[in-house]
Amino acid sequence: MTRPFFFTRHACVALAAASTAMSTLAALKPGDAAPPFKTDAAVAGKSFAFDMAAALKKGPVVLYFFPKAFTKGCTVEANAFAEATPRFAALGATVVGMSHDTIETLKKFSVEECRDKFAVASDPDARTIRAYDAASLLPGMASRISYVVGQDGKVVFAHQGSDPLRHVEETLKAVERLSAARR
């Protein structure tokens, strides 16, 4: 009885490692063109039409993909981005999160976990998620990948990993470097 459990457990670990490795190789790289998109988003419980091209006219965009609203890691990440949003804004950057979740779910998430500080965008058909190589092997979920996109529409920085707090730290450092380079 322990033998099947042993193999099943190791198969799950191997699948998780392979999925991380595959999605790491798939992520857009600095210098790649960031695909433009328009989608429904929410901030402070209100929905609006988010347009990446329009956001880039104002400054760089931190676009982070997260698996599912109201799950532990995604809540931690949203809380941390909410806390850091004033620092991003002071550097001229816009923060937007994106997941497969419905706009109705994200309206609630934008209030409760994003604390009315930044927008979260809905991609129920995963078109944008796939365009940014952020699709998870798990159906209905995105991988945890964060990008900083410069005003020229090119990826400046990409980070992938399971630690939600590192996404906030690393994207903030990237925006700080970008801001310093523009001076």
C-alpha positions in Angstrom: 0.0 0.0 0.0 2.9 2.4 0.6 4.4 1.8 -2.8 1.4 3.3 -4.8 1.4 6.3 -2.4 5.2 6.7 -2.9 4.9 6.7 -6.6 1.8 8.9 -6.7 3.4 11.5 -4.3 6.6 11.5 -6.4 4.7 11.8 -9.6 2.9 14.9 -8.2 6.2 16.5 -7.2 7.7 15.8 -10.6 4.6 17.2 -12.4 4.8 20.4 -10.2 8.5 20.8 -10.9 8.0 20.2 -14.6 5.1 22.7 -14.7 7.2 25.3 -13.0 10.1 24.7 -15.4 7.9 24.8 -18.5 6.1 28.0 -17.5 9.4 29.6 -16.5 10.8 28.9 -20.0 7.6 30.2 -21.6 7.5 33.6 -19.8 8.0 36.7 -22.0 11.6 38.1 -21.7 12.9 41.6 -21.3 12.8 43.3 -24.7 9.8 41.3 -26.0 6.8 43.3 -27.1 4.1 43.2 -24.5 0.8 42.2 -26.2 -1.8 45.1 -26.1 -5.1 44.2 -24.6 -8.4 45.7 -23.5 -10.6 43.9 -20.8 -13.0 44.5 -18.0 -11.3 45.4 -14.7 -12.4 46.6 -11.3 -11.0 49.0 -8.7 -12.8 50.0 -5.5 -15.7 47.7 -6.4 -16.5 49.4 -9.7 -15.9 47.9 -13.1 -14.3 49.8 -16.0 -12.7 49.1 -19.3 -8.9 48.7 -18.9 -6.8 49.5 -22.0 -3.1 48.6 -21.8 -2.1 51.1 -24.5 -3.9 53.9 -22.7 -2.3 53.0 -19.4 1.2 53.0 -21.0 0.7 56.5 -22.1 0.7 57.5 -18.5 3.8 55.5 -17.5 5.1 52.0 -17.0 2.7 49.2 -16.1 3.2 46.5 -13.5 1.1 43.6 -14.8 0.9 40.7 -12.5 -0.9 37.5 -13.1 -2.3 35.5 -10.2 -4.0 32.1 -10.0 -7.3 32.8 -8.2 -8.9 35.6 -6.2 -9.4 34.9 -2.5 -6.9 32.1 -2.2 -4.1 32.4 0.3 -1.1 33.3 -1.9 -3.2 35.6 -4.1 -4.6 37.4 -1.1 -1.1 37.9 0.4 0.1 39.2 -3.0 -2.9 41.6 -3.4 -2.4 43.0 0.1 1.3 43.6 -0.5 0.7 45.3 -3.9 -2.0 47.4 -2.2 0.5 48.5 0.5 3.2 49.3 -2.2 0.9 51.0 -4.7 1.7 54.5 -3.4 5.4 53.8 -4.0 4.7 52.6 -7.5 2.5 55.6 -8.2 5.2 58.0 -7.0 7.4 56.5 -9.7 4.7 57.0 -12.3 3.8 53.3 -12.6 0.3 51.7 -12.8 -0.3 48.4 -11.1 -2.9 45.9 -12.5 -3.5 42.3 -11.5 -5.1 39.8 -13.8 -6.7 36.4 -13.4 -9.3 34.1 -14.9 -11.9 35.2 -12.3 -15.1 36.9 -13.3 -15.5 40.6 -13.1 -18.1 40.1 -10.3 -15.5 38.2 -8.2 -12.8 40.8 -8.9 -15.1 43.7 -7.9 -15.2 42.1 -4.4 -11.5 41.3 -4.5 -10.6 44.9 -5.5 -12.3 46.1 -2.3 -11.5 43.4 0.2 -7.9 42.4 -0.7 -6.7 45.1 -3.1 -8.0 47.7 -0.6 -9.3 50.0 -3.4 -5.7 50.8 -4.3 -5.2 49.2 -7.8 -7.2 47.5 -10.6 -7.6 43.8 -11.1 -8.6 42.7 -14.6 -10.7 39.8 -15.7 -9.6 37.4 -18.4 -12.2 34.6 -18.3 -11.3 33.3 -21.8 -7.5 33.5 -21.0 -6.6 35.3 -24.2 -4.4 37.8 -22.5 -3.1 35.2 -20.0 -2.0 33.0 -23.0 -0.6 36.0 -24.9 1.7 36.8 -21.9 2.7 33.1 -21.5 1.1 33.1 -18.1 -1.3 30.1 -18.5 -1.1 27.5 -15.8 -1.3 23.8 -16.4 -4.3 23.9 -14.1 -7.5 24.8 -16.0 -9.0 28.1 -15.1 -5.9 29.5 -13.5 -3.0 31.7 -14.4 0.6 31.1 -13.3 2.1 33.6 -10.9 4.1 35.8 -13.2 4.7 39.6 -13.0 5.9 41.9 -15.7 7.0 45.5 -15.8 6.2 47.0 -19.2 7.8 50.2 -20.3 6.1 53.1 -22.0 7.5 51.8 -25.3 5.4 48.7 -24.9 8.3 46.4 -24.3 8.8 44.1 -21.3 11.4 45.6 -19.1 11.3 42.9 -16.3 9.7 39.5 -15.8 9.5 37.5 -12.5 8.0 34.1 -11.9 7.9 32.2 -8.7 5.6 31.0 -6.0 6.5 33.6 -3.3 3.9 36.3 -3.7 5.8 38.9 -1.7 8.9 38.6 -4.0 6.7 39.7 -6.9 6.0 43.0 -5.2 9.6 43.5 -4.1 11.1 42.6 -7.5 8.7 44.6 -9.6 9.2 47.6 -7.3 13.0 47.4 -7.7 12.6 47.1 -11.5 10.3 50.2 -11.6 12.9 52.1 -9.4 15.7 51.1 -11.9 13.5 52.2 -14.8 12.8 55.5 -13.1 16.5 56.1 -12.4 17.4 55.4 -16.0 14.9 57.9 -17.3 16.5 60.8 -15.3 
